[in-house]
Amino acid sequence: MSTPVYIGALRQANIAKAMEAIAPVVEAAGLRLVGLERSQEGRRTILWVFLDHEDGITLDQCGEVSPEISAVLDVEDPIPEAYDLRVSSPGVERPLMSDYDFEEYINHPAQIRLLSPLRGRRKFQGKILELTRSENGAEADVRLACTDGEHLVPLSLILRAKLHYSDDEIKEIFRARRAAQKETQKQTEN
């Protein structure tokens, strides 16, 4: 597998160092590091660490690995300012943080916000159609089907991106998950 092409803040050296520092801890816990995101809540800086697992991640799993992630970040100190650490699942409307995420969610709806305008706009919302990579694999573009047509957006211009579903689609996702959980529970009881 080639090196991921990251978007937005994940291209910053200090965020990349933080990801590199915590990756072994996350992998040792049997989890996947989706990415990191810095945000503000009033005057407080929040460092979000998004984790996932092939079977979905639980709150308990996040809680178990959180102290280890915190310890590694305290020792390595890649983020110069003070912050509150929050370890979380990416959720239903998960952030898309690398070319792998866009590729995994082809045919899903997404919202994208750009660092600078592309053809006069900074926001795009539409279905992910495909991901194209440069010959050397160092850059990639995502093709979106929006209400006003198709757009090719370079990953290098993306500040933030996430899956985006209607309320009805979210309800259906949760219905399907509950049904699958009930079926799994039935099978384990038999």
N, C-alpha and C positions, 0 to 999 in steps of 0.2 A: 504494500500500500504506500502510495506517495505521501509526501507531507501535505497537510491540509492548507488550502488557501483561505485565510481568515478575513473577516470583515471588521470595519470600524475600529473600536478600541483594542481589539485583539491583535491589531497590527502594531500597537505601541510596545516599545521595548520592555517597560516595567510590567505590563500585563502579560506579555509573552514569558517573561522570567517567572512570574507568579504561577502561570500554567505549567511551565516546565518543572517548577519546584514541587507542586502538589500532585502532578500526574502519577508518580510512583505510589503515593499513598492511596489515591483513588483506585488505581489498578489493583493494588494489593487487597483492597476491600471487595474486589470483584465488580466494580462499578465502572462506568464510562464518564469521562469528563467531557461535558458538552461545551462548556466555555465559562468565561468570567465576564461580568458586566459591572461597571461602576455607575452608581446613581446618587442622587441627592434627595434627602428628606429633610427639608428645612436647611439647617446648617450642617447636618450630619452627612458624611460620605458613607455610602453603603457599598460593600464589595460583595456582589452576588456570585456564588459558585453554583453552577447548574450541573447536576449529576443525573445519570440515567442508568438503567439496567435493561437487559433484553426482555425481562418479564415485567418491566415497570419498576419504579423505585418507591419505597415506602418512607414515611416520615421517620420511622425508627432507623432505617439505614442512613438517612441524612444525619440524624442525631449521633449515630455511632461514629461516623467518620469526621464529623465537624471538629472535635477537639484535636484530632491528629492534623487536620488541614491547618487549623489555627496555629498549632505548635510549629509546623514547618514554615508558615509565613512569618511567624515571629522571629525564627532563627535566620531565615534567608533575607527577610526584610526588603522584598522587591518593590513594595508600594511605599513611597516616601511619606505621604500624609497619613493622618489618623483616620481610621475607618471602622465601621461595625461590620463584622463578617456574618453573612447569611448563606447557609448551605440549603439548597432547595432542588426540588424536581423542576424540570423545565415547564411542566404543566401542559394543558391541552393546546393552548395557543403559544407553543414553545418558541423560544428565540431560535432563529436560524443564524448560525455563527460561522459557518465555513462552507466551502463548496460541497463537502460531503452531506451536510444538512440539506442543501438545496436539491442535491441529487436524490437523496432518500425520500424527499417529499414532493417529487414530481406529481403533477395532477392535483395538488392541494392548493387551497387559496392562501395567499400571503399578502402582508403589508410590508412595504419597503420605504425607508426614509433615507435620503441621500445626504452626503457631506456637502455637496454643491449641486446646483441645478443641472439637469440633463434635458436638453430640448425644452428649457423653460419651466421645468417642474422638479420638485424635490420629493414628492410622494407618489408612490405607485401602489395600486392594489389590484391583484388579479391572480389567475391560476398559473402556477409554475409549469411551464411546458417542457423546458429542457435546460441543461447546463452544458456549456461548451467551454473547453479548456484550450489554452494556448499550446503550441507545439511543445514547449519546454515544461508545461504544467504549472508554471509559476503564477499565472493569472487565469481568470475564468469569467464568463459572462452568464447571466441568467436570462432566459427568454420568458416573458410573462404575457399572458393573454388578459388584457384589461378591457373595460367596456369601450374604450376608444381605439382598440386595436392591439396589435402585438408590439412589445417593446423589448429591446436588448439592453440590459443594464449590466455594466461592468461591476464585478464584486468589489473592485478597488474604490468605487464611489459610494458604496453602501455604508451608512452609519449604523443603522439598526434594521433588522428584519425579523418578522415573526409570522407564524401561521396565523390565519385569521378566519374564523368561522362565524356564521350567523348564529343567533340564539337557538334556532331550531336544529341546526347541525350539531351544536354542542350537546343539546339534550339527547340527540340520537347517538352520539358518541358514547355518552354515559349510559344510555339504555343498553347499548351493545356490550359495553364493558361489564355491566351488572349481570346481563344474561350469560356472558362467558364465565364470570366468576361463579354463578349458580351452577352452571353445567360442570365446571371443574370440581366444585364442592360435592355435587351428586356422585361424580365418578370416584372421588376419594372415599366417600362413605360406602360405596358398594364393594 
